[in-house]
Amino acid sequence: MTTGWRCELHGAVAPLMAMTHLTSQWVAHIAKTSAVPLWMPWPLPTGWTVTGAVATSDTPGLAPPPGAATALVCTGPGARSGPAELVLVSEEPGVGLGAGYAGLQGPDAGSSLPTGAPATRVVANGHEVPLWEVDQDGPARSNGGDRSIYVGEAEGCWLWAVAWPMEAGLLLYDSLRLVDLRDPGLILDVPLGAMSPRWRPGQ
């Protein structure tokens, strides 16, 4: 018996845990138990709140064990009328959570990831992290070009930043600073909003 899932194509897959009603206790639980960072912009942009948090579950008994991943969703006013949303994903290679939010057909950015200079940089835990914009005109495109997608590496894991609508990606050019909510020294009053429908990858 195992609580894990098994994909016919990819083998052992860690189930994604989420709460339909977001609470500070749930965010704290993910931060306490996760093997990978739980990134959050801090300070949050004006008017923004945290509106989702998910993580792969701990599923002992799987062989080989599945990779670890977390995602945090933030929602706020967009540059134009209407809301904007940003999902930050941290994951071990091959998990596919970031690709799910990005709308890519594969577990990683793969051939869609440029090899030239990074498009922008963020600061994660005090370290500058380059981010490359994922090519949505390549064969991996399946999302209709409705979002901005950036990916880099931080703390030994993939760092994905996926923003809706596309112009919301401008947040990543505005000296965005990220903190890892696993840091026991952090004392933050995280503002929570209603659960975003973006918490579910593949939307």
KOLZADREN-546262 format. One line per field, with one value per residue (C-alpha): residue in one letter; residue number from 1; x, y, z. Coordinates in pm, whole numbers. Example, Ala and Ser with C-alpha at 12.3 -4.5 7.8 and 13.67 -1.06 7.14 Angstrom:
<pts>
code <- c(A,S)
pos <- c(1,2)
xx <- c(1230,1367)
yy <- c(-450,-106)
zz <- c(780,714)
</pts>
This chain:
<pts>
code <- c(M,T,T,G,W,R,C,E,L,H,G,A,V,A,P,L,M,A,M,T,H,L,T,S,Q,W,V,A,H,I,A,K,T,S,A,V,P,L,W,M,P,W,P,L,P,T,G,W,T,V,T,G,A,V,A,T,S,D,T,P,G,L,A,P,P,P,G,A,A,T,A,L,V,C,T,G,P,G,A,R,S,G,P,A,E,L,V,L,V,S,E,E,P,G,V,G,L,G,A,G,Y,A,G,L,Q,G,P,D,A,G,S,S,L,P,T,G,A,P,A,T,R,V,V,A,N,G,H,E,V,P,L,W,E,V,D,Q,D,G,P,A,R,S,N,G,G,D,R,S,I,Y,V,G,E,A,E,G,C,W,L,W,A,V,A,W,P,M,E,A,G,L,L,L,Y,D,S,L,R,L,V,D,L,R,D,P,G,L,I,L,D,V,P,L,G,A,M,S,P,R,W,R,P,G,Q)
pos <- c(1,2,3,4,5,6,7,8,9,10,11,12,13,14,15,16,17,18,19,20,21,22,23,24,25,26,27,28,29,30,31,32,33,34,35,36,37,38,39,40,41,42,43,44,45,46,47,48,49,50,51,52,53,54,55,56,57,58,59,60,61,62,63,64,65,66,67,68,69,70,71,72,73,74,75,76,77,78,79,80,81,82,83,84,85,86,87,88,89,90,91,92,93,94,95,96,97,98,99,100,101,102,103,104,105,106,107,108,109,110,111,112,113,114,115,116,117,118,119,120,121,122,123,124,125,126,127,128,129,130,131,132,133,134,135,136,137,138,139,140,141,142,143,144,145,146,147,148,149,150,151,152,153,154,155,156,157,158,159,160,161,162,163,164,165,166,167,168,169,170,171,172,173,174,175,176,177,178,179,180,181,182,183,184,185,186,187,188,189,190,191,192,193,194,195,196,197,198,199,200,201,202,203)
xx <- c(0,119,-31,163,36,185,185,206,448,659,638,610,452,404,44,-12,-151,-366,-635,-940,-958,-624,-502,-181,-153,-149,122,323,279,422,710,787,776,901,1235,1254,1209,868,933,730,784,863,763,460,373,112,-234,-112,-200,-109,-393,-265,-4,56,324,398,313,541,478,708,746,779,1081,1236,1094,924,1073,975,801,614,414,287,21,-4,-282,-308,-396,-261,-93,-420,-775,-841,-638,-295,-149,200,290,636,742,1043,1105,1361,1441,1186,890,685,489,638,578,218,162,351,137,438,422,702,848,1105,1157,1375,1437,1216,1478,1707,2083,2173,2172,1897,1590,1583,1701,1539,1695,1622,1742,1986,2136,2084,1913,1905,1580,1533,1207,1069,1005,631,660,841,698,626,369,19,-106,-209,48,-168,107,469,704,1048,1274,1611,1788,1792,1901,1974,1618,1432,1269,970,780,456,241,-107,-177,146,215,212,558,682,681,996,1174,1098,1374,1156,1292,1199,1218,1204,922,1109,1354,1287,1413,1137,858,611,246,155,-167,-395,-675,-939,-799,-713,-828,-467,-355,-431,-164,-285,-534)
yy <- c(0,350,697,783,807,636,781,535,771,913,648,752,1095,1285,1400,1775,1894,2205,2359,2516,2758,2930,2977,3098,2756,2583,2815,2756,2379,2382,2601,2371,2043,2130,2003,2294,2669,2831,3162,3475,3833,4052,4318,4233,4487,4740,4588,4229,3930,3562,3365,3009,2766,2407,2143,1788,1557,1339,991,740,401,511,384,598,881,1158,1506,1791,2111,2409,2692,3019,3226,3604,3827,4204,4495,4468,4734,4765,4712,4386,4161,4013,3695,3561,3201,3125,2761,2592,2234,1966,1882,1673,1728,1927,2158,2473,2345,2275,2638,2755,2543,2359,2002,1851,1838,2116,2418,2209,2348,2649,2791,3047,3014,3382,3658,3644,3859,3986,3914,3881,3871,3547,3520,3803,3644,3772,3509,3544,3450,3358,3418,3094,3093,3046,3029,2695,2344,2334,2613,2509,2805,3047,3307,3437,3453,3550,3265,3297,3030,3019,2835,2921,2714,2418,2405,2538,2874,2944,3273,3260,3574,3643,3842,3870,4230,4124,3984,4343,4279,4076,4381,4590,4475,4196,4044,3693,3535,3165,3111,2811,3051,3017,3370,3528,3704,3818,3917,3756,3905,3629,3663,3431,3118,3187,2946,2963,2733,2439,2392,2344,2631)
zz <- c(0,-78,-77,-392,-745,-1046,-1396,-1686,-1863,-1577,-1304,-938,-899,-575,-529,-509,-176,-159,58,-102,192,242,600,759,929,591,456,773,737,384,495,787,596,247,116,-132,-86,-57,-227,-161,-282,18,50,-159,-428,-317,-302,-349,-129,-112,-269,-292,-165,-277,-234,-332,-46,159,20,189,31,-328,-516,-642,-429,-626,-649,-423,-530,-388,-542,-400,-578,-536,-669,-702,-926,-1278,-1485,-1676,-1555,-1377,-1149,-1213,-1072,-1013,-932,-792,-815,-660,-766,-813,-1178,-1361,-1129,-1381,-1149,-1300,-1651,-1553,-1454,-1762,-1992,-2134,-2256,-2052,-1703,-1760,-1983,-2215,-2562,-2488,-2249,-2419,-2387,-2414,-2155,-1891,-1943,-1585,-1233,-892,-548,-361,0,-67,-379,-731,-947,-1328,-1499,-1864,-2045,-2184,-2559,-2606,-2985,-2977,-2998,-2623,-2646,-2545,-2342,-2617,-2512,-2227,-1963,-1904,-1812,-1655,-1515,-1340,-1058,-689,-389,-616,-755,-1056,-985,-1208,-1221,-1421,-1448,-1588,-1800,-1999,-1895,-1529,-1597,-1565,-1189,-1242,-1381,-1073,-836,-699,-381,-267,77,161,407,548,714,1089,1146,938,1122,858,871,540,397,268,15,-122,-287,-650,-921,-1048,-765,-992,-1263,-1618,-1608)
</pts>
